[in-house]
Amino acid sequence: MSGRVLVTGAAGFVGRHAVPALRARGFEVHGVGRSASPGADWHAADLLVPDERRALIAKIRPSHLLHLAWDAEPGRYWTSARNLDWVAASLDLAQAFAAAGGRRFVGAGTCAEYEWGAARFDEATTPCRPATLYGAAKDGTRRILEAYAATNGLGLAWGRLFYLYGPGERPGRLVPDAIRALSTRTPFPTTAGHQRRDFLHVADAAEALAALVASDVTGPVNIGSGEAIPVRELLDALAVRIGGAEHLDFGARPLNPAEPAVIEAGTHILTGVVGFRPRYDLVRGLDDTVAWWRAQGSAPD
């Protein structure tokens, strides 16, 4: 399948990997974001300004839309009121897209849409009862868009992202902050690390989203590895590659009581229906991530 796809947030953590993945599938790729993304025809627009996002859709008239743009600033996005701005912008963007003849809308959701408590999250059986404003905003956007799509002939899929890591991740998140501490031999206070999380290399997440765009699968689709590991295992593996294991201060921070013990993606739709399987296991993924940071010439800050 080919067509003209608009990628919002195309220069972001996931977007910069999604652009080449879509091009490899034969799409004409257009991007919008804070800065230009290599490989995409670039467009400058503020998606939070109604006239600008509508003019963008009218100019490009994409057949497909991969909507990645959202407020994801570490340390604040869980509770930020800007989530409400992005709900409104996303709904209006989808409406303008459909009115301009758009056929397929793929949005980026989150595992935070699910009710915490289940060890393995399944699209069909795990309830969506978000515990955060961010999760509620994503879940609410998906619910409204599904109802809209059902009455307007729009193909809608919703890729729920789990725990991503990899080249280009912003400081303030687990992996880049741990890399910085280990590289500079400074203390890294953390939890005991026994909680298990589903980590996926960002390039695999982008490839999965590209595969979803190119498919005719509709509804929510988990984007994860399908195997949760202890956070401690990931941090120890980084220390093996960088050194400085003595600076990992396990247990120095308490685990938030609201944090579930396990967050793992059920991936039967991703693998069995979309037909996608990750290329990176944890060993290869962390090797790639550490090599990328070393190539930058400095630790993330």
DAURQUI-V981625 format. One line per field, one symbol per residue. ss: DSSP state (A for helix, B for strand, O for the rest). psi: psi as a letter, one per 30 degrees, with the letter a starting at -180 (. if undefined). burial: 1 if it has 24 or more other ideal C-beta (glycine too) atoms within 12 Angstrom, else 0. A space follows every 10 residues. Layout:
ss: ???
psi: ???
burial: ???
//
This chain:
ss: OOOBBBBBOO OOOOAAAAAA AAAAOOOBBB BBOOOOOOOO BBBOOOOOOA AAAAAAAAAA OOOBBBBOOO OOOOOOOOOO OAAAAAAAAA AAAAAAAAAO OOOBBBBBBB AAAOOOOOOB BOOOOOOOOO OOAAAAAAAA AAAAAAAAAA AAOOBBBBBB BOBBBOOOOO OOOAAAAAAA AAAAOOOBBB OOOOOBBOBB BAAAAAAAAA AAAAOOOOBB BBBOOOOOBB AAAAAAAAAA AAOOAAABBB OOOOOOOOOO OBBBBOOAAA AAAAOOOOOO OAAAAAAAAA AAAAAAOOOO O
psi: klajkkjkhf gaeeeffeee eeefggkjkk kkaflkkkfk kkkkkjffje eeeeeeeeee hlflkjjfkl jhkkfffegk ffeeefeeee eeeeeeeefg gkekkjljal ffflkkekek kkeffkkjik fleeeeeeee eeeeeeeeef gggkkkljjj kbjllakgkk lfleeeeeee eeeghlkikl lfgfkkljkk keeeeeeeee eeefagklak kkjafgjklk eeeeeeeeee fflgfffjik ffkkkkffkl ekjkkkgeee efeegkkkfk leeeeeeeee eeeeffgllk .
burial: 0011111111 1111111110 1110101011 1110001011 1110101100 0011011001 1111111111 1100001100 0010011011 1111111101 0111111111 1111010001 1110010101 1111111111 1111110110 0001111111 1111111111 0011111111 1110000101 1010111111 1111111111 1111101111 1111111111 1111111110 1101001101 0000000001 0111111011 0001010101 0100110111 0110000011 0
//
